[in-house]
Amino acid sequence: MGGNPWPRKGIEPGWAPLVESLAPAQLAALGFPPPGHSYWDEVTLAGAAERYPRLDLEPFRAALKGT
C-alpha cells in the first residue's frame, strides 16, 4: 500500500519554497493555523521565520498585535 504522510513532506527540499509562496488561507488548507489562532505567539512566529525565511508572516504578526 502507498501512503503520503504530510509530516514527512516538511523535510523535503521543495517544501519550503512552496510554503513561502502561499497565502494564509492556502497555508490553512495544509494545516497551518490561521492568523489570530492561539498557536501563534512570538516564539512560534520566530520559529516559522527561521524555517521559512521568505514566508510573509505580517498577517500573523498583525493578528497577534490586534491590528
PQR file with spaces between the fields and no chain letter, atoms N, CA, C, O and H, PARSE charges and radii, in Angstrom:
ATOM       1  N    MET     1       0.834   -1.174    0.000 -0.4000 1.5000
ATOM       2  CA   MET     1       0.000    0.000    0.000 -0.0000 2.0000
ATOM       3  C    MET     1       0.883    1.243    0.000  0.5500 1.7000
ATOM       4  O    MET     1       1.968    1.259    0.581 -0.5500 1.4000
ATOM       5  N    GLY     2       0.402    2.252   -0.648 -0.4000 1.5000
ATOM       6  CA   GLY     2       1.130    3.511   -0.683 -0.0000 2.0000
ATOM       7  C    GLY     2       0.592    4.477    0.353  0.5500 1.7000
ATOM       8  O    GLY     2      -0.522    4.335    0.856 -0.5500 1.4000
ATOM       9  H    GLY     2      -0.479    2.238   -1.120  0.4000 1.0000
ATOM      10  N    GLY     3       1.389    5.426    0.642 -0.4000 1.5000
ATOM      11  CA   GLY     3       0.978    6.459    1.580 -0.0000 2.0000
ATOM      12  C    GLY     3       1.797    7.714    1.331  0.5500 1.7000
ATOM      13  O    GLY     3       2.899    7.659    0.785 -0.5500 1.4000
ATOM      14  H    GLY     3       2.295    5.541    0.234  0.4000 1.0000
ATOM      15  N    ASN     4       1.254    8.814    1.729 -0.4000 1.5000
ATOM      16  CA   ASN     4       1.946   10.081    1.545 -0.0000 2.0000
ATOM      17  C    ASN     4       1.714   10.939    2.789  0.5500 1.7000
ATOM      18  O    ASN     4       0.961   11.912    2.750 -0.5500 1.4000
ATOM      19  H    ASN     4       0.359    8.859    2.172  0.4000 1.0000
ATOM      20  N    PRO     5       2.372   10.568    3.899 -0.5600 1.5000
ATOM      21  CA   PRO     5       2.136   11.314    5.138  0.2800 2.0000
ATOM      22  C    PRO     5       2.680   12.740    5.069  0.5500 1.7000
ATOM      23  O    PRO     5       3.828   12.963    4.684 -0.5500 1.4000
ATOM      24  N    TRP     6       1.836   13.697    5.448 -0.4000 1.5000
ATOM      25  CA   TRP     6       2.207   15.107    5.417 -0.0000 2.0000
ATOM      26  C    TRP     6       3.397   15.457    6.295  0.5500 1.7000
ATOM      27  O    TRP     6       4.227   16.258    5.867 -0.5500 1.4000
ATOM      28  H    TRP     6       0.904   13.516    5.761  0.4000 1.0000
ATOM      29  N    PRO     7       3.533   14.907    7.497 -0.5600 1.5000
ATOM      30  CA   PRO     7       4.666   15.319    8.329  0.2800 2.0000
ATOM      31  C    PRO     7       6.021   15.129    7.650  0.5500 1.7000
ATOM      32  O    PRO     7       6.933   15.936    7.835 -0.5500 1.4000
ATOM      33  N    ARG     8       6.145   14.082    6.882 -0.4000 1.5000
ATOM      34  CA   ARG     8       7.407   13.824    6.199 -0.0000 2.0000
ATOM      35  C    ARG     8       7.673   14.846    5.088  0.5500 1.7000
ATOM      36  O    ARG     8       8.828   15.099    4.747 -0.5500 1.4000
ATOM      37  H    ARG     8       5.404   13.427    6.733  0.4000 1.0000
ATOM      38  N    LYS     9       6.633   15.421    4.533 -0.4000 1.5000
ATOM      39  CA   LYS     9       6.802   16.415    3.471 -0.0000 2.0000
ATOM      40  C    LYS     9       7.559   17.645    3.964  0.5500 1.7000
ATOM      41  O    LYS     9       8.269   18.285    3.188 -0.5500 1.4000
ATOM      42  H    LYS     9       5.694   15.215    4.810  0.4000 1.0000
ATOM      43  N    GLY    10       7.417   17.977    5.221 -0.4000 1.5000
ATOM      44  CA   GLY    10       8.040   19.170    5.771 -0.0000 2.0000
ATOM      45  C    GLY    10       9.555   19.176    5.722  0.5500 1.7000
ATOM      46  O    GLY    10      10.164   20.239    5.843 -0.5500 1.4000
ATOM      47  H    GLY    10       6.840   17.458    5.851  0.4000 1.0000
ATOM      48  N    ILE    11      10.177   18.027    5.550 -0.4000 1.5000
ATOM      49  CA   ILE    11      11.636   17.978    5.489 -0.0000 2.0000
ATOM      50  C    ILE    11      12.155   17.833    4.064  0.5500 1.7000
ATOM      51  O    ILE    11      13.368   17.798    3.858 -0.5500 1.4000
ATOM      52  H    ILE    11       9.682   17.164    5.452  0.4000 1.0000
ATOM      53  N    GLU    12      11.278   17.749    3.090 -0.4000 1.5000
ATOM      54  CA   GLU    12      11.713   17.639    1.703 -0.0000 2.0000
ATOM      55  C    GLU    12      12.161   19.006    1.181  0.5500 1.7000
ATOM      56  O    GLU    12      11.581   20.027    1.550 -0.5500 1.4000
ATOM      57  H    GLU    12      10.292   17.777    3.258  0.4000 1.0000
ATOM      58  N    PRO    13      13.191   19.033    0.326 -0.5600 1.5000
ATOM      59  CA   PRO    13      13.755   20.304   -0.144  0.2800 2.0000
ATOM      60  C    PRO    13      12.749   21.229   -0.841  0.5500 1.7000
ATOM      61  O    PRO    13      12.862   22.448   -0.706 -0.5500 1.4000
ATOM      62  N    GLY    14      11.808   20.715   -1.550 -0.4000 1.5000
ATOM      63  CA   GLY    14      10.865   21.548   -2.283 -0.0000 2.0000
ATOM      64  C    GLY    14       9.748   22.129   -1.441  0.5500 1.7000
ATOM      65  O    GLY    14       8.981   22.964   -1.922 -0.5500 1.4000
ATOM      66  H    GLY    14      11.715   19.726   -1.660  0.4000 1.0000
ATOM      67  N    TRP    15       9.643   21.708   -0.206 -0.4000 1.5000
ATOM      68  CA   TRP    15       8.539   22.135    0.639 -0.0000 2.0000
ATOM      69  C    TRP    15       8.621   23.613    1.015  0.5500 1.7000
ATOM      70  O    TRP    15       7.614   24.319    0.951 -0.5500 1.4000
ATOM      71  H    TRP    15      10.266   21.030    0.185  0.4000 1.0000
ATOM      72  N    ALA    16       9.805   24.094    1.407 -0.4000 1.5000
ATOM      73  CA   ALA    16       9.954   25.483    1.854 -0.0000 2.0000
ATOM      74  C    ALA    16       9.543   26.477    0.770  0.5500 1.7000
ATOM      75  O    ALA    16       8.772   27.387    1.072 -0.5500 1.4000
ATOM      76  H    ALA    16      10.623   23.521    1.459  0.4000 1.0000
ATOM      77  N    PRO    17      10.010   26.357   -0.474 -0.5600 1.5000
ATOM      78  CA   PRO    17       9.568   27.314   -1.497  0.2800 2.0000
ATOM      79  C    PRO    17       8.054   27.288   -1.730  0.5500 1.7000
ATOM      80  O    PRO    17       7.446   28.322   -2.009 -0.5500 1.4000
ATOM      81  N    LEU    18       7.454   26.107   -1.615 -0.4000 1.5000
ATOM      82  CA   LEU    18       6.002   26.019   -1.758 -0.0000 2.0000
ATOM      83  C    LEU    18       5.318   26.786   -0.636  0.5500 1.7000
ATOM      84  O    LEU    18       4.458   27.629   -0.892 -0.5500 1.4000
ATOM      85  H    LEU    18       7.948   25.267   -1.388  0.4000 1.0000
ATOM      86  N    VAL    19       5.695   26.502    0.594 -0.4000 1.5000
ATOM      87  CA   VAL    19       5.086   27.156    1.753 -0.0000 2.0000
ATOM      88  C    VAL    19       5.268   28.668    1.663  0.5500 1.7000
ATOM      89  O    VAL    19       4.336   29.426    1.931 -0.5500 1.4000
ATOM      90  H    VAL    19       6.394   25.817    0.802  0.4000 1.0000
ATOM      91  N    GLU    20       6.463   29.106    1.286 -0.4000 1.5000
ATOM      92  CA   GLU    20       6.768   30.530    1.221 -0.0000 2.0000
ATOM      93  C    GLU    20       5.985   31.260    0.143  0.5500 1.7000
ATOM      94  O    GLU    20       5.915   32.488    0.161 -0.5500 1.4000
ATOM      95  H    GLU    20       7.221   28.491    1.068  0.4000 1.0000
ATOM      96  N    SER    21       5.398   30.533   -0.789 -0.4000 1.5000
ATOM      97  CA   SER    21       4.643   31.160   -1.873 -0.0000 2.0000
ATOM      98  C    SER    21       3.142   31.245   -1.596  0.5500 1.7000
ATOM      99  O    SER    21       2.401   31.797   -2.410 -0.5500 1.4000
ATOM     100  H    SER    21       5.455   29.535   -0.804  0.4000 1.0000
ATOM     101  N    LEU    22       2.689   30.717   -0.481 -0.4000 1.5000
ATOM     102  CA   LEU    22       1.253   30.612   -0.221 -0.0000 2.0000
ATOM     103  C    LEU    22       0.722   31.726    0.674  0.5500 1.7000
ATOM     104  O    LEU    22       1.440   32.277    1.509 -0.5500 1.4000
ATOM     105  H    LEU    22       3.291   30.268    0.180  0.4000 1.0000
ATOM     106  N    ALA    23      -0.537   32.037    0.478 -0.4000 1.5000
ATOM     107  CA   ALA    23      -1.266   32.995    1.319 -0.0000 2.0000
ATOM     108  C    ALA    23      -1.785   32.266    2.561  0.5500 1.7000
ATOM     109  O    ALA    23      -1.849   31.037    2.572 -0.5500 1.4000
ATOM     110  H    ALA    23      -1.120   31.589   -0.200  0.4000 1.0000
ATOM     111  N    PRO    24      -2.154   33.011    3.604 -0.5600 1.5000
ATOM     112  CA   PRO    24      -2.636   32.363    4.830  0.2800 2.0000
ATOM     113  C    PRO    24      -3.773   31.362    4.613  0.5500 1.7000
ATOM     114  O    PRO    24      -3.778   30.304    5.243 -0.5500 1.4000
ATOM     115  N    ALA    25      -4.727   31.665    3.748 -0.4000 1.5000
ATOM     116  CA   ALA    25      -5.836   30.721    3.510 -0.0000 2.0000
ATOM     117  C    ALA    25      -5.332   29.430    2.873  0.5500 1.7000
ATOM     118  O    ALA    25      -5.828   28.346    3.177 -0.5500 1.4000
ATOM     119  H    ALA    25      -4.724   32.524    3.236  0.4000 1.0000
ATOM     120  N    GLN    26      -4.346   29.551    1.990 -0.4000 1.5000
ATOM     121  CA   GLN    26      -3.770   28.361    1.369 -0.0000 2.0000
ATOM     122  C    GLN    26      -2.954   27.567    2.387  0.5500 1.7000
ATOM     123  O    GLN    26      -2.983   26.337    2.389 -0.5500 1.4000
ATOM     124  H    GLN    26      -3.943   30.432    1.742  0.4000 1.0000
ATOM     125  N    LEU    27      -2.233   28.270    3.245 -0.4000 1.5000
ATOM     126  CA   LEU    27      -1.483   27.593    4.301 -0.0000 2.0000
ATOM     127  C    LEU    27      -2.432   26.838    5.235  0.5500 1.7000
ATOM     128  O    LEU    27      -2.126   25.731    5.677 -0.5500 1.4000
ATOM     129  H    LEU    27      -2.210   29.270    3.243  0.4000 1.0000
ATOM     130  N    ALA    28      -3.577   27.442    5.528 -0.4000 1.5000
ATOM     131  CA   ALA    28      -4.564   26.783    6.397 -0.0000 2.0000
ATOM     132  C    ALA    28      -5.040   25.469    5.788  0.5500 1.7000
ATOM     133  O    ALA    28      -5.309   24.507    6.509 -0.5500 1.4000
ATOM     134  H    ALA    28      -3.825   28.341    5.168  0.4000 1.0000
ATOM     135  N    ALA    29      -5.144   25.428    4.460 -0.4000 1.5000
ATOM     136  CA   ALA    29      -5.563   24.196    3.790 -0.0000 2.0000
ATOM     137  C    ALA    29      -4.542   23.072    3.997  0.5500 1.7000
ATOM     138  O    ALA    29      -4.875   21.891    3.904 -0.5500 1.4000
ATOM     139  H    ALA    29      -4.926   26.209    3.874  0.4000 1.0000
ATOM     140  N    LEU    30      -3.291   23.462    4.280 -0.4000 1.5000
ATOM     141  CA   LEU    30      -2.245   22.471    4.556 -0.0000 2.0000
ATOM     142  C    LEU    30      -2.098   22.166    6.040  0.5500 1.7000
ATOM     143  O    LEU    30      -1.285   21.327    6.426 -0.5500 1.4000
ATOM     144  H    LEU    30      -3.021   24.421    4.356  0.4000 1.0000
ATOM     145  N    GLY    31      -2.884   22.847    6.873 -0.4000 1.5000
ATOM     146  CA   GLY    31      -2.856   22.577    8.305 -0.0000 2.0000
ATOM     147  C    GLY    31      -2.191   23.641    9.145  0.5500 1.7000
ATOM     148  O    GLY    31      -2.097   23.490   10.363 -0.5500 1.4000
ATOM     149  H    GLY    31      -3.545   23.529    6.559  0.4000 1.0000
ATOM     150  N    PHE    32      -1.720   24.730    8.520 -0.4000 1.5000
ATOM     151  CA   PHE    32      -1.148   25.827    9.306 -0.0000 2.0000
ATOM     152  C    PHE    32      -2.277   26.553   10.021  0.5500 1.7000
ATOM     153  O    PHE    32      -3.309   26.823    9.407 -0.5500 1.4000
ATOM     154  H    PHE    32      -1.797   24.852    7.530  0.4000 1.0000
ATOM     155  N    PRO    33      -2.114   26.875   11.295 -0.5600 1.5000
ATOM     156  CA   PRO    33      -3.136   27.667   11.976  0.2800 2.0000
ATOM     157  C    PRO    33      -3.250   29.053   11.321  0.5500 1.7000
ATOM     158  O    PRO    33      -2.234   29.634   10.940 -0.5500 1.4000
ATOM     159  N    PRO    34      -4.448   29.578   11.188 -0.5600 1.5000
ATOM     160  CA   PRO    34      -4.624   30.881   10.550  0.2800 2.0000
ATOM     161  C    PRO    34      -4.139   32.022   11.442  0.5500 1.7000
ATOM     162  O    PRO    34      -3.965   31.837   12.646 -0.5500 1.4000
ATOM     163  N    PRO    35      -3.923   33.197   10.860 -0.5600 1.5000
ATOM     164  CA   PRO    35      -3.593   34.360   11.680  0.2800 2.0000
ATOM     165  C    PRO    35      -4.658   34.552   12.762  0.5500 1.7000
ATOM     166  O    PRO    35      -5.852   34.389   12.511 -0.5500 1.4000
ATOM     167  N    GLY    36      -4.207   34.899   13.959 -0.4000 1.5000
ATOM     168  CA   GLY    36      -5.122   35.097   15.075 -0.0000 2.0000
ATOM     169  C    GLY    36      -5.344   33.856   15.923  0.5500 1.7000
ATOM     170  O    GLY    36      -5.909   33.950   17.013 -0.5500 1.4000
ATOM     171  H    GLY    36      -3.237   35.032   14.162  0.4000 1.0000
ATOM     172  N    HIS    37      -4.915   32.702   15.447 -0.4000 1.5000
ATOM     173  CA   HIS    37      -5.054   31.459   16.215 -0.0000 2.0000
ATOM     174  C    HIS    37      -4.126   31.513   17.434  0.5500 1.7000
ATOM     175  O    HIS    37      -3.058   32.122   17.385 -0.5500 1.4000
ATOM     176  H    HIS    37      -4.457   32.625   14.562  0.4000 1.0000
ATOM     177  N    SER    38      -4.537   30.883   18.502 -0.4000 1.5000
ATOM     178  CA   SER    38      -3.748   30.913   19.738 -0.0000 2.0000
ATOM     179  C    SER    38      -2.380   30.244   19.601  0.5500 1.7000
ATOM     180  O    SER    38      -1.506   30.453   20.443 -0.5500 1.4000
ATOM     181  H    SER    38      -5.405   30.388   18.542  0.4000 1.0000
ATOM     182  N    TYR    39      -2.188   29.455   18.567 -0.4000 1.5000
ATOM     183  CA   TYR    39      -0.885   28.831   18.328 -0.0000 2.0000
ATOM     184  C    TYR    39       0.205   29.878   18.121  0.5500 1.7000
ATOM     185  O    TYR    39       1.344   29.692   18.549 -0.5500 1.4000
ATOM     186  H    TYR    39      -2.898   29.285   17.884  0.4000 1.0000
ATOM     187  N    TRP    40      -0.152   30.982   17.461 -0.4000 1.5000
ATOM     188  CA   TRP    40       0.844   31.983   17.093 -0.0000 2.0000
ATOM     189  C    TRP    40       1.167   32.908   18.255  0.5500 1.7000
ATOM     190  O    TRP    40       0.294   33.572   18.812 -0.5500 1.4000
ATOM     191  H    TRP    40      -1.077   31.134   17.114  0.4000 1.0000
ATOM     192  N    ASP    41       2.436   32.930   18.601 -0.4000 1.5000
ATOM     193  CA   ASP    41       2.977   33.876   19.574 -0.0000 2.0000
ATOM     194  C    ASP    41       4.367   34.255   19.078  0.5500 1.7000
ATOM     195  O    ASP    41       4.763   33.851   17.984 -0.5500 1.4000
ATOM     196  H    ASP    41       3.146   32.391   18.148  0.4000 1.0000
ATOM     197  N    GLU    42       5.101   35.013   19.855 -0.4000 1.5000
ATOM     198  CA   GLU    42       6.429   35.459   19.404 -0.0000 2.0000
ATOM     199  C    GLU    42       7.364   34.279   19.143  0.5500 1.7000
ATOM     200  O    GLU    42       8.182   34.331   18.224 -0.5500 1.4000
ATOM     201  H    GLU    42       4.779   35.341   20.743  0.4000 1.0000
ATOM     202  N    VAL    43       7.253   33.235   19.928 -0.4000 1.5000
ATOM     203  CA   VAL    43       8.137   32.067   19.779 -0.0000 2.0000
ATOM     204  C    VAL    43       7.817   31.299   18.503  0.5500 1.7000
ATOM     205  O    VAL    43       8.720   30.962   17.737 -0.5500 1.4000
ATOM     206  H    VAL    43       6.589   33.192   20.674  0.4000 1.0000
ATOM     207  N    THR    44       6.524   31.017   18.267 -0.4000 1.5000
ATOM     208  CA   THR    44       6.178   30.250   17.077 -0.0000 2.0000
ATOM     209  C    THR    44       6.395   31.067   15.806  0.5500 1.7000
ATOM     210  O    THR    44       6.752   30.509   14.768 -0.5500 1.4000
ATOM     211  H    THR    44       5.790   31.290   18.889  0.4000 1.0000
ATOM     212  N    LEU    45       6.184   32.381   15.874 -0.4000 1.5000
ATOM     213  CA   LEU    45       6.476   33.229   14.709 -0.0000 2.0000
ATOM     214  C    LEU    45       7.972   33.235   14.409  0.5500 1.7000
ATOM     215  O    LEU    45       8.370   33.185   13.245 -0.5500 1.4000
ATOM     216  H    LEU    45       5.894   32.835   16.717  0.4000 1.0000
ATOM     217  N    ALA    46       8.801   33.295   15.448 -0.4000 1.5000
ATOM     218  CA   ALA    46      10.252   33.262   15.240 -0.0000 2.0000
ATOM     219  C    ALA    46      10.675   31.926   14.623  0.5500 1.7000
ATOM     220  O    ALA    46      11.534   31.893   13.741 -0.5500 1.4000
ATOM     221  H    ALA    46       8.478   33.335   16.393  0.4000 1.0000
ATOM     222  N    GLY    47      10.084   30.849   15.076 -0.4000 1.5000
ATOM     223  CA   GLY    47      10.398   29.537   14.507 -0.0000 2.0000
ATOM     224  C    GLY    47       9.974   29.425   13.059  0.5500 1.7000
ATOM     225  O    GLY    47      10.707   28.873   12.239 -0.5500 1.4000
ATOM     226  H    GLY    47       9.386   30.877   15.792  0.4000 1.0000
ATOM     227  N    ALA    48       8.803   29.942   12.735 -0.4000 1.5000
ATOM     228  CA   ALA    48       8.333   29.923   11.353 -0.0000 2.0000
ATOM     229  C    ALA    48       9.234   30.769   10.464  0.5500 1.7000
ATOM     230  O    ALA    48       9.532   30.386    9.333 -0.5500 1.4000
ATOM     231  H    ALA    48       8.207   30.391   13.401  0.4000 1.0000
ATOM     232  N    ALA    49       9.669   31.921   10.974 -0.4000 1.5000
ATOM     233  CA   ALA    49      10.556   32.791   10.204 -0.0000 2.0000
ATOM     234  C    ALA    49      11.908   32.122    9.960  0.5500 1.7000
ATOM     235  O    ALA    49      12.513   32.306    8.905 -0.5500 1.4000
ATOM     236  H    ALA    49       9.426   32.233   11.893  0.4000 1.0000
ATOM     237  N    GLU    50      12.369   31.362   10.919 -0.4000 1.5000
ATOM     238  CA   GLU    50      13.652   30.664   10.758 -0.0000 2.0000
ATOM     239  C    GLU    50      13.531   29.543    9.732  0.5500 1.7000
ATOM     240  O    GLU    50      14.413   29.362    8.893 -0.5500 1.4000
ATOM     241  H    GLU    50      11.877   31.212   11.776  0.4000 1.0000
ATOM     242  N    ARG    51      12.442   28.800    9.803 -0.4000 1.5000
ATOM     243  CA   ARG    51      12.258   27.666    8.892 -0.0000 2.0000
ATOM     244  C    ARG    51      11.881   28.110    7.491  0.5500 1.7000
ATOM     245  O    ARG    51      12.303   27.500    6.508 -0.5500 1.4000
ATOM     246  H    ARG    51      11.725   28.947   10.485  0.4000 1.0000
ATOM     247  N    TYR    52      11.083   29.179    7.395 -0.4000 1.5000
ATOM     248  CA   TYR    52      10.600   29.678    6.102 -0.0000 2.0000
ATOM     249  C    TYR    52      10.956   31.162    5.985  0.5500 1.7000
ATOM     250  O    TYR    52      10.077   32.007    6.153 -0.5500 1.4000
ATOM     251  H    TYR    52      10.741   29.674    8.193  0.4000 1.0000
ATOM     252  N    PRO    53      12.211   31.504    5.703 -0.5600 1.5000
ATOM     253  CA   PRO    53      12.649   32.900    5.744  0.2800 2.0000
ATOM     254  C    PRO    53      11.934   33.830    4.760  0.5500 1.7000
ATOM     255  O    PRO    53      11.886   35.037    4.996 -0.5500 1.4000
ATOM     256  N    ARG    54      11.386   33.312    3.681 -0.4000 1.5000
ATOM     257  CA   ARG    54      10.711   34.162    2.702 -0.0000 2.0000
ATOM     258  C    ARG    54       9.182   34.147    2.851  0.5500 1.7000
ATOM     259  O    ARG    54       8.472   34.711    2.019 -0.5500 1.4000
ATOM     260  H    ARG    54      11.425   32.331    3.489  0.4000 1.0000
ATOM     261  N    LEU    55       8.686   33.511    3.897 -0.4000 1.5000
ATOM     262  CA   LEU    55       7.251   33.484    4.148 -0.0000 2.0000
ATOM     263  C    LEU    55       6.804   34.827    4.709  0.5500 1.7000
ATOM     264  O    LEU    55       7.414   35.346    5.644 -0.5500 1.4000
ATOM     265  H    LEU    55       9.262   33.052    4.573  0.4000 1.0000
ATOM     266  N    ASP    56       5.747   35.386    4.145 -0.4000 1.5000
ATOM     267  CA   ASP    56       5.209   36.660    4.628 -0.0000 2.0000
ATOM     268  C    ASP    56       4.417   36.401    5.910  0.5500 1.7000
ATOM     269  O    ASP    56       3.278   35.936    5.866 -0.5500 1.4000
ATOM     270  H    ASP    56       5.251   34.964    3.386  0.4000 1.0000
ATOM     271  N    LEU    57       5.024   36.703    7.025 -0.4000 1.5000
ATOM     272  CA   LEU    57       4.388   36.482    8.321 -0.0000 2.0000
ATOM     273  C    LEU    57       3.665   37.722    8.843  0.5500 1.7000
ATOM     274  O    LEU    57       3.151   37.714    9.962 -0.5500 1.4000
ATOM     275  H    LEU    57       5.950   37.080    7.060  0.4000 1.0000
ATOM     276  N    GLU    58       3.623   38.778    8.048 -0.4000 1.5000
ATOM     277  CA   GLU    58       2.990   40.007    8.509 -0.0000 2.0000
ATOM     278  C    GLU    58       1.528   39.811    8.909  0.5500 1.7000
ATOM     279  O    GLU    58       1.118   40.367    9.928 -0.5500 1.4000
ATOM     280  H    GLU    58       4.041   38.785    7.140  0.4000 1.0000
ATOM     281  N    PRO    59       0.710   39.043    8.157 -0.5600 1.5000
ATOM     282  CA   PRO    59      -0.675   38.828    8.599  0.2800 2.0000
ATOM     283  C    PRO    59      -0.754   38.157    9.978  0.5500 1.7000
ATOM     284  O    PRO    59      -1.665   38.443   10.755 -0.5500 1.4000
ATOM     285  N    PHE    60       0.181   37.282   10.274 -0.4000 1.5000
ATOM     286  CA   PHE    60       0.206   36.589   11.550 -0.0000 2.0000
ATOM     287  C    PHE    60       0.650   37.532   12.675  0.5500 1.7000
ATOM     288  O    PHE    60       0.104   37.517   13.777 -0.5500 1.4000
ATOM     289  H    PHE    60       0.921   37.050    9.643  0.4000 1.0000
ATOM     290  N    ARG    61       1.665   38.358   12.357 -0.4000 1.5000
ATOM     291  CA   ARG    61       2.138   39.338   13.341 -0.0000 2.0000
ATOM     292  C    ARG    61       1.070   40.396   13.628  0.5500 1.7000
ATOM     293  O    ARG    61       0.865   40.791   14.776 -0.5500 1.4000
ATOM     294  H    ARG    61       2.109   38.370   11.461  0.4000 1.0000
ATOM     295  N    ALA    62       0.398   40.845   12.575 -0.4000 1.5000
ATOM     296  CA   ALA    62      -0.650   41.861   12.740 -0.0000 2.0000
ATOM     297  C    ALA    62      -1.784   41.317   13.605  0.5500 1.7000
ATOM     298  O    ALA    62      -2.305   42.033   14.461 -0.5500 1.4000
ATOM     299  H    ALA    62       0.564   40.524   11.642  0.4000 1.0000
ATOM     300  N    ALA    63      -2.167   40.075   13.394 -0.4000 1.5000
ATOM     301  CA   ALA    63      -3.237   39.467   14.188 -0.0000 2.0000
ATOM     302  C    ALA    63      -2.798   39.315   15.648  0.5500 1.7000
ATOM     303  O    ALA    63      -3.607   39.466   16.564 -0.5500 1.4000
ATOM     304  H    ALA    63      -1.744   39.493   12.699  0.4000 1.0000
ATOM     305  N    LEU    64      -1.529   39.020   15.855 -0.4000 1.5000
ATOM     306  CA   LEU    64      -1.016   38.876   17.219 -0.0000 2.0000
ATOM     307  C    LEU    64      -1.059   40.220   17.948  0.5500 1.7000
ATOM     308  O    LEU    64      -1.347   40.281   19.143 -0.5500 1.4000
ATOM     309  H    LEU    64      -0.872   38.898   15.111  0.4000 1.0000
ATOM     310  N    LYS    65      -0.768   41.299   17.209 -0.4000 1.5000
ATOM     311  CA   LYS    65      -0.790   42.649   17.794 -0.0000 2.0000
ATOM     312  C    LYS    65      -2.189   43.218   17.857  0.5500 1.7000
ATOM     313  O    LYS    65      -2.414   44.246   18.495 -0.5500 1.4000
ATOM     314  H    LYS    65      -0.534   41.250   16.238  0.4000 1.0000
ATOM     315  N    GLY    66      -3.150   42.551   17.191 -0.4000 1.5000
ATOM     316  CA   GLY    66      -4.519   43.053   17.188 -0.0000 2.0000
ATOM     317  C    GLY    66      -4.752   44.185   16.228  0.5500 1.7000
ATOM     318  O    GLY    66      -5.688   44.965   16.402 -0.5500 1.4000
ATOM     319  H    GLY    66      -2.967   41.715   16.673  0.4000 1.0000
ATOM     320  N    THR    67      -3.905   44.292   15.203 -0.4000 1.5000
ATOM     321  CA   THR    67      -4.089   45.365   14.219 -0.0000 2.0000
ATOM     322  C    THR    67      -4.606   44.837   12.915  0.5500 1.7000
ATOM     323  O    THR    67      -4.817   45.606   11.978 -0.5500 1.4000
ATOM     324  H    THR    67      -3.144   43.659   15.062  0.4000 1.0000
